[in-house]
Amino acid sequence: MIDTFTREEYEQAHHFGTAGPVSHLSEHTITAWRADGAGWNGKYWTFAPDDAGIWALHPLNLTTRNRT
């Protein structure tokens, strides 16, 4: 499961410690996510509940900013 946040959602989650850059993770975790997560940009993670309500680390992509 790869979550997708807007930049604003990421900044809020990062502020509260539930998202961050992959530099905070072990190389083992990053390697496993790259192997399993086609489509993951490889830059961010989030700590969130899955469908069963169990909290775990997940790979995270950010959407591009909308230009006005």
Protein Blocks (a to p, Z undefined) as FASTA:
>chain_A
ZZdddfklmmmmmmnopaccfklpcfklmmmmmmmmghiaolaccddddfkopacddddd
ddddddZZ
